[in-house]
Amino acid sequence: MKNSACIHLSRALTLFLLMFSSACQPAPAPASPTPFPTLPPIKPTSTDTILFSLLTATATSAATAQPTVTNTPAPLSSEGPWLVYSGQVHGDQGIVYYGQLIVNQDGTGKTQITPDCNPDNIQESPSNRLITFSDTIYLFDPAHLTWTLVYRTWPSCYSDYTGDNERGLLAVINSGIEEDIPELFIYELPGGKIRDRLPVLFKCPDEDKSCYTGYLDWWSFEMAWSPNGRYLTFSAVLENQTSDFGPSSDLYMYDTQTRKVLRLTSGPDSVAQIWWSPDGKWIIMGELHESSYPFTTSVWAVSASNNEMRKLYSLEDGYPQGILGWLDNRRFIVYNGTSLYDPLDLPAGNLNIVDIDTGELTSLFEGSFFSADLDKDDETVAVYVYITEPREGYEVQGIYLISTSNLKPRYMGSGEFQPEWDNKLKLFVTDEPCENDPKGKRAFDYKGEWQCIHSSLPDHYPSPDGKWQVSIQQGTWLEGDGKQPVQIFEGNAVQVIWRPDSAGFFLLADQNLYYVSLPQVTLTVIDRYMSENPIHYQWFEK
């Protein structure tokens, strides 16, 4: 395989290359493990703490009136509980971005904290205070209101996490601590201790002028945890291959129990992509040959137990490969592509079923498409087909259903919607409103039968102690305390978040976040210009 010199790419293409990282090529592997030395744990030094407090807007009004606003600063309590949520932060020069905010349980003391912009999927470990945001992992000390940064994604860094919210291992390929040579760090969570450090790139000897690794970019390294979380496969460039194209990467496997590393491949070509079979018995590996981009030229299956290697298929012209999904432990659907779900990027192409046991490649669809999703149980794909000219079975651009049992495509619509598979509903769900019910969304099953579905958000939100209840039906209503229901908001709230002690709740409505105190109903404007969708939040206690 060729390794090419570093090329400056556009931002979009760089992101694309990060997604389809190149790495190493298959070749016979040694029979016995080759352990790498590990260093003593090093305590991370990066910490993030609270930056500054913001103003809280407060208003008291009749229950049925909309709130007015007066500014009343209030400190953040040191006793808790606190609500942490994702909201807008107004920065310098009028710049508005999304960040994490923390408030007291009565909505006062709003304070910005420092995690990355565009947060998502807040999760908490109740006992160990492990918090994960999008591409960021923190340890939170509620008593001192401090956040310790365990890991933050940055454009030249790649990570993968195994475990649950309580504990687990985080693998990060990053610049080395002592030298600017990339290493694979294995962190123990939630403590953040570095468990192991493994090299992923060798250092050229000063006297060897022919050795040069400067062209190897960060996207030259891939990694993936096994489904059971025991093994981490990764690509590394650990020797100067005698090749016209310079060093290439090989496939390695780290065992979390023995803390040893086994080399799985050796050769002049590089690993392009890595996946695991659902049962963890096979590693699917793409190989790269003579390409400056991560354009896979062949795909292999590597046994995780005995190093057996099977060549599954080759590509006449190298192209990135993606796995749409697994049908079972031995069959998966693969596509050529740079894009799924983003019509501004180049369309993906071709859908094929690959069988590890038989080596057979079965075509489901030939051509270009913008998006696709899989109903695994019924082995059916909904694909948004890109049409340049009509052909048999595909006369117009739009959504088609294709199943393994019936390769004849079924046309479902114009393609103005992009269906996504909902495994709970067992339906392909679109954003298209129902014809006679604009609040519902159209969805269809593997048979191509349409139906109208509604949001799964509940209509009733009882308080934790069961004494109060917020109902959403032609307005937002509060009932409890032995009184008749009272309308507290004219419109329908999007989200209700109760205090742990049931003494009040937060209300998301009309893109504003309100706090409602009880038993006297007082509305407080906590935040404005919020999302139209439910926010990500988490309660924390001291």
C-alpha positions in Angstrom: 0.0 0.0 0.0 1.1 3.5 -0.6 1.1 6.2 2.0 1.0 9.6 0.6 2.2 13.0 1.8 0.1 15.2 4.0 -2.4 17.2 2.0 -4.2 20.4 3.2 -7.9 19.8 2.8 -11.0 21.9 3.1 -12.8 21.8 6.5 -15.6 19.6 5.1 -13.2 17.1 3.6 -11.2 17.1 6.7 -14.2 16.1 8.8 -15.0 13.5 6.2 -11.5 12.0 6.5 -11.8 12.0 10.3 -14.8 9.8 9.9 -13.1 7.4 7.6 -9.7 7.2 9.2 -7.0 5.3 7.3 -4.7 2.9 9.0 -3.2 -0.5 8.1 -3.2 -3.6 5.8 -3.8 -7.3 6.5 -1.0 -9.8 6.6 0.0 -12.8 8.7 0.2 -12.1 12.4 2.6 -13.6 14.9 1.2 -16.5 16.9 2.1 -15.1 20.3 1.1 -11.7 21.8 3.6 -8.8 21.6 3.2 -6.8 24.8 4.1 -3.1 24.9 5.5 -1.6 28.1 3.2 0.6 30.1 4.0 3.5 32.3 2.9 4.4 35.8 -0.5 6.2 36.0 -0.3 9.9 35.5 -2.9 12.2 37.1 -4.6 14.5 34.6 -4.0 18.1 35.3 -6.8 19.7 33.2 -9.6 21.1 35.3 -12.6 23.3 34.4 -14.3 25.5 37.0 -17.3 27.8 37.0 -16.6 31.1 35.2 -19.3 33.6 36.0 -22.8 34.2 37.1 -25.6 35.5 34.9 -28.7 37.5 35.7 -32.0 35.8 36.5 -35.2 37.4 35.4 -38.1 37.1 37.9 -41.8 38.0 37.7 -44.8 37.4 39.8 -48.3 37.4 38.2 -51.7 35.9 38.2 -51.9 32.2 37.3 -53.5 32.7 34.0 -51.4 35.7 32.9 -48.2 35.6 30.9 -45.1 36.5 33.0 -43.4 39.9 33.0 -39.8 40.3 33.7 -37.6 42.2 36.3 -33.9 41.5 36.7 -32.9 40.2 40.1 -29.4 38.7 40.5 -29.1 35.8 43.0 -26.2 33.7 44.0 -25.8 30.0 43.3 -26.4 28.0 46.5 -23.7 25.8 47.9 -26.2 23.4 49.3 -28.1 22.2 46.2 -29.9 20.5 44.6 -29.0 22.0 41.3 -30.4 21.7 37.8 -27.9 21.5 34.9 -29.3 22.0 31.4 -28.3 22.9 27.9 -29.1 26.5 26.9 -28.0 29.6 25.1 -25.1 31.7 26.3 -24.6 35.2 25.0 -20.9 35.9 24.5 -18.9 38.9 23.4 -19.9 41.0 20.4 -23.4 39.5 20.4 -22.3 36.0 19.7 -24.8 33.4 20.9 -23.8 29.8 21.4 -25.0 26.8 23.3 -23.4 25.8 26.6 -24.2 24.2 30.0 -25.9 26.3 32.7 -26.6 25.5 36.3 -29.4 26.9 38.5 -30.7 26.4 42.0 -33.8 24.3 42.4 -35.9 27.4 42.5 -34.4 28.7 39.3 -32.2 31.4 40.8 -28.4 31.7 40.6 -28.1 30.9 36.9 -24.4 30.3 36.2 -22.5 29.3 33.1 -20.1 26.4 33.3 -17.3 25.8 30.9 -17.9 22.6 28.9 -17.9 22.7 25.1 -20.5 24.4 23.0 -23.3 22.5 21.4 -23.8 20.1 24.3 -26.0 17.1 24.1 -27.0 13.9 25.9 -26.2 14.9 29.5 -25.8 11.9 31.7 -24.8 11.5 35.3 -23.4 8.8 37.6 -25.3 9.3 40.9 -22.5 7.9 43.1 -19.4 9.0 41.2 -20.4 12.2 39.6 -19.4 11.2 36.1 -21.1 13.5 33.6 -20.9 13.1 29.8 -21.8 15.8 27.4 -21.4 15.5 23.6 -17.8 14.5 23.0 -16.9 15.6 26.6 -16.6 13.7 29.9 -16.4 15.5 33.3 -16.2 14.6 37.0 -18.5 17.0 38.9 -18.0 17.9 42.6 -21.4 19.5 43.6 -20.2 20.6 47.0 -17.6 22.9 45.5 -19.3 23.4 42.2 -16.2 22.3 40.2 -15.9 20.3 37.0 -12.8 18.2 36.3 -12.3 17.6 32.6 -11.5 14.0 32.0 -11.8 14.1 28.2 -12.7 16.6 25.5 -12.8 16.0 21.8 -10.8 18.3 19.6 -10.4 18.1 15.8 -7.1 16.2 15.9 -8.2 13.7 18.5 -10.1 10.5 18.4 -11.8 8.7 21.3 -14.0 5.7 22.1 -15.7 4.8 25.4 -16.8 1.4 26.8 -18.7 0.9 30.0 -21.7 2.6 31.6 -22.2 5.8 33.5 -20.8 4.4 36.7 -17.5 3.1 35.4 -15.7 2.0 32.3 -12.6 2.6 30.2 -12.0 5.5 27.8 -9.6 5.1 25.0 -8.1 8.3 23.5 -5.5 8.7 20.7 -3.8 12.0 21.5 -0.5 13.7 21.5 2.0 12.1 23.9 2.5 13.8 27.3 6.3 14.1 27.0 6.7 14.3 23.2 4.6 15.3 20.3 4.2 11.6 19.3 0.7 10.2 19.3 -0.1 7.6 21.9 -3.2 5.6 22.9 -4.3 6.5 26.4 -6.6 4.1 28.4 -8.4 6.0 31.2 -10.2 4.4 34.1 -13.4 6.2 34.8 -14.8 7.8 36.8 -11.5 8.5 38.5 -9.8 9.7 35.3 -6.5 7.8 36.1 -4.4 6.8 33.1 -4.3 3.0 33.2 -2.1 2.4 30.2 -0.2 4.3 27.5 0.5 2.5 24.2 2.5 3.9 21.3 0.7 4.3 17.9 3.6 5.8 16.0 7.3 5.0 16.2 9.9 7.7 16.4 12.4 7.8 13.6 16.0 7.5 14.7 17.9 10.8 14.3 20.6 9.1 12.3 18.1 7.5 9.8 17.4 10.3 7.3 15.3 8.1 5.1 12.7 7.6 7.9 9.9 10.1 7.7 6.5 9.9 9.3 5.5 13.6 9.2 2.9 13.0 6.5 0.9 10.7 8.7 -2.1 12.7 9.8 -4.4 12.0 12.8 -6.9 10.2 10.6 -4.3 7.5 10.0 -5.4 5.9 13.2 -8.6 4.0 13.9 -9.9 2.1 17.0 -13.0 0.2 18.1 -14.0 -1.6 21.3 -15.3 -5.1 21.2 -19.1 -5.4 22.1 -18.3 -6.9 25.5 -15.8 -4.1 26.2 -12.8 -6.4 26.9 -10.8 -5.8 23.7 -9.8 -2.6 21.9 -8.6 -3.0 18.3 -6.5 -0.1 17.0 -4.2 0.7 14.2 -0.6 1.8 14.7 2.5 2.5 12.8 5.3 1.0 14.9 8.0 0.1 12.4 9.5 1.6 9.3 8.3 -0.8 6.5 10.7 -1.2 3.6 8.3 0.1 1.0 8.3 2.7 -1.7 5.4 4.4 0.1 7.0 4.7 3.6 5.6 3.3 6.9 2.1 1.8 7.0 -0.2 1.0 9.9 -1.1 -2.5 11.2 -3.9 -3.9 13.3 -3.4 -4.5 17.0 -5.6 -5.7 19.8 -5.4 -4.6 23.5 -6.7 -7.0 26.2 -8.1 -5.1 29.2 -7.7 -8.1 31.5 -4.1 -9.0 30.7 -3.1 -5.5 29.7 -1.2 -7.0 26.8 -1.3 -6.1 23.1 -1.5 -8.6 20.2 -0.4 -7.8 16.7 -3.0 -9.0 14.2 -1.6 -7.9 10.8 1.7 -7.1 9.2 2.3 -5.8 5.7 3.0 -2.9 3.3 -0.6 -1.7 3.2 -2.6 0.2 5.9 -5.7 -0.4 7.9 -8.5 1.9 6.7 -11.5 1.1 8.9 -12.4 -1.2 11.8 -15.7 -2.7 12.9 -16.7 -5.6 15.2 -19.3 -8.3 14.6 -22.1 -8.2 17.2 -20.9 -11.4 18.9 -17.3 -10.1 19.1 -15.8 -13.0 17.2 -14.8 -11.2 14.1 -13.1 -7.9 13.3 -14.0 -6.4 10.0 -11.1 -4.4 8.6 -10.7 -2.3 5.5 -7.3 -2.0 3.8 -5.8 0.9 2.0 -3.6 0.6 -1.1 -1.6 3.4 -2.7 -4.0 6.2 -1.9 -3.7 9.6 -0.3 -7.2 9.4 1.0 -8.8 6.6 3.2 -10.2 5.0 0.1 -10.6 1.3 1.0 -9.5 -1.2 -1.7 -10.5 -4.4 0.1 -12.3 -5.6 3.2 -11.2 -8.5 5.4 -12.5 -10.4 8.4 -10.0 -11.1 11.1 -10.7 -13.6 13.9 -10.4 -12.2 17.4 -9.4 -15.6 18.8 -6.9 -17.2 16.4 -5.8 -14.5 13.9 -7.5 -16.2 11.0 -8.0 -13.8 8.1 -10.6 -13.9 5.3 -10.7 -11.6 2.3 -14.3 -10.7 1.8 -14.2 -8.5 -1.3 -12.1 -6.1 -3.3 -12.9 -2.8 -5.0 -11.7 -2.0 -8.4 -11.5 1.6 -7.5 -10.8 2.5 -3.9 -13.6 4.1 -2.0 -14.5 4.6 1.7 -16.7 1.8 3.0 -19.5 2.0 5.6 -21.5 -0.6 7.4 -25.2 0.3 7.4 -26.0 -2.5 9.9 -25.7 -6.1 10.8 -28.5 -8.6 9.9 -27.0 -11.2 12.3 -23.6 -12.2 13.6 -22.3 -13.1 10.2 -24.0 -10.9 7.7 -23.8 -7.1 7.3 -24.9 -4.5 4.8 -22.1 -2.4 3.4 -22.1 0.7 1.1 -19.6 2.9 -0.7 -20.0 6.4 0.6 -19.1 9.7 2.0 -22.5 10.7 3.2 -25.7 9.4 4.8 -28.5 11.9 5.5 -26.7 14.9 4.2 -27.7 15.8 0.6 -25.2 18.6 0.5 -22.4 16.0 0.5 -21.7 13.5 -2.3 -24.3 10.7 -2.4 -23.3 7.3 -1.1 -23.5 4.3 -3.5 -24.5 0.7 -3.7 -25.9 -1.6 -0.9 -24.4 -5.1 -0.6 -24.9 -8.0 1.8 -21.6 -9.5 2.9 -21.5 -13.0 4.4 -18.4 -13.7 6.5 -18.9 -17.5 6.4 -19.5 -18.0 2.7 -17.7 -15.0 1.4 -20.7 -14.2 -0.8 -21.5 -10.7 -1.8 -25.2 -10.1 -2.6 -26.4 -6.8 -4.2 -29.4 -5.1 -2.7 -29.1 -1.9 -4.7 -26.9 -0.4 -7.3 -26.6 3.3 -7.8 -26.4 6.5 -5.7 -28.4 7.4 -2.6 -28.6 10.2 -0.1 -29.8 8.3 3.0 -30.7 4.8 4.2 -31.8 3.0 7.3 -32.3 -0.6 8.3 -35.1 -2.6 9.8 -32.9 -5.5 11.1 -35.7 -7.9 12.2 -37.4 -7.8 8.8 -34.2 -7.3 6.8 -35.6 -4.3 5.0 -33.9 -1.1 4.0 -35.6 2.3 3.3 -33.3 4.2 0.9 -33.6 7.7 -0.5 -32.4 7.1 -4.1 -30.6 9.7 -6.2 -31.8 9.5 -9.8 -30.0 11.1 -12.8 -32.1 9.3 -15.3 -34.9 6.7 -15.0 -34.1 3.0 -15.0 -36.0 -0.2 -14.4 -37.5 -0.2 -10.9 -36.3 3.4 -10.2 -38.2 5.8 -12.4 -38.2 8.8 -10.1 -36.0 10.1 -7.3 -37.5 9.3 -3.9 -37.8 6.7 -1.1 -37.8 3.0 -1.9 -38.2 -0.1 0.2 -35.9 -3.1 -0.5 -35.8 -6.3 1.4 -33.5 -9.4 1.3 -36.5 -11.6 0.6 -37.8 -9.4 -2.2 -35.3 -7.4 -4.1 -38.0 -5.7 -6.2 -38.0 -2.0 -5.0 -41.2 -0.5 -3.7 -41.7 3.2 -4.2 -42.8 5.1 -1.1 -42.7 8.8 -1.9 -41.0 11.7 -3.4 -38.1 11.9 -1.0 -38.9 15.2 0.5 -38.7 13.4 3.8 -35.9 11.1 5.0 -37.2 8.2 7.1 -35.4 7.0 10.2 -35.9 3.6 11.7 -37.6 3.6 15.2 -36.8 0.3 16.8 -39.4 0.8 19.6 -42.2 1.6 17.2 -40.9 -0.9 14.5 -41.5 1.8 11.9 -39.7 4.0 9.5 -40.6 7.5 10.8 -40.6 10.7 8.7 -40.9 14.4 9.5 -43.9 14.7 7.1 -47.2 15.7 8.9 -50.2 13.4 8.5 -52.7 14.6 5.9 -55.7 14.9 8.3 -53.7 15.4 11.5 -50.9 18.0 11.2 -49.7 17.2 14.8 -48.9 13.6 13.8 -46.1 12.3 11.6 -46.3 9.8 8.8 -44.6 6.4 9.3 -44.5 3.1 7.4 -43.5 -0.5 8.1 -41.5 -3.0 6.2 -44.6 -4.0 4.2 -44.9 -0.4 3.0 -48.1 0.3 4.9 -48.5 3.9 6.1 -49.8 5.1 9.5 -50.0 8.3 11.6 -48.0 8.4 14.8 -47.7 11.1 17.6 -45.0 12.2 19.9 -44.3 9.9 22.8 -44.2 12.8 25.2 -46.7 12.3 28.1 -49.7 14.5 28.6 -49.5 14.3 32.4 -46.5 15.1 34.6 -47.1 14.1 38.3 -44.8 15.6 41.0 -42.4 13.2 42.8 -44.6 13.1 45.9 -47.7 12.5 43.9 -49.6 15.5 45.3 -49.5 17.7 42.2 -49.9 17.1 38.5 -49.2 19.2 35.4 -51.5 18.4 32.4 -51.0 19.5 28.9 -54.2 19.6 26.8 -55.4 22.8 25.1 -53.1 24.7 27.4 -50.9 23.9 30.4 -52.8 23.1 33.6 -51.9 22.5 37.3 -54.0 20.5 39.7 -53.5 19.3 43.2 -53.7 20.5 46.8 -57.4 19.7 46.8 -58.2 22.5 44.3 -59.7 22.6 40.8 -57.2 22.6 37.8 -55.7 26.0 37.1 -54.4 27.1 33.8 -50.9 28.3 34.2 -49.9 28.8 30.6 -52.1 29.5 27.5 -50.1 27.3 25.2 -49.0 23.7 25.4 -45.7 23.3 27.3 -43.0 21.2 25.6 -41.4 19.9 28.8 -42.0 19.8 32.5 -39.1 19.2 35.0 -40.1 18.7 38.7 -38.0 19.7 41.6 -36.9 16.6 43.7 -38.8 18.0 46.7 -42.0 18.7 44.6 -42.0 22.4 45.8 -42.0 23.6 42.2 -41.1 22.8 38.6 -39.5 24.1 35.4 -41.6 24.6 32.3 -40.4 24.8 28.7 -42.9 26.7 26.6 -42.7 29.2 23.7 -38.9 28.7 23.6 -38.6 30.1 27.1 -37.7 28.2 30.3 -39.9 29.1 33.3 -39.8 28.2 37.0 -43.2 27.7 38.7 -43.2 27.9 42.5 -45.7 26.1 44.7 -48.1 26.3 46.5 -48.5 29.9 45.3 -48.2 29.8 41.6 -45.4 32.2 40.6 -43.8 32.1 37.2 -40.1 33.1 36.8 -38.4 33.5 33.4 -35.2 31.6 33.7 -33.9 31.5 30.2 -35.1 32.8 26.8 -34.6 31.7 23.1 -34.5 28.0 24.0 -34.9 25.1 21.7 -38.4 24.2 20.4 -37.6 20.6 21.5 -37.1 19.2 25.1 -33.8 20.3 26.6 -31.1 17.9 28.0 -30.9 18.3 31.7 -29.8 16.5 34.9 -30.4 17.0 38.6 -27.3 17.0 41.0 -27.3 16.9 44.8 -24.6 17.8 47.3 
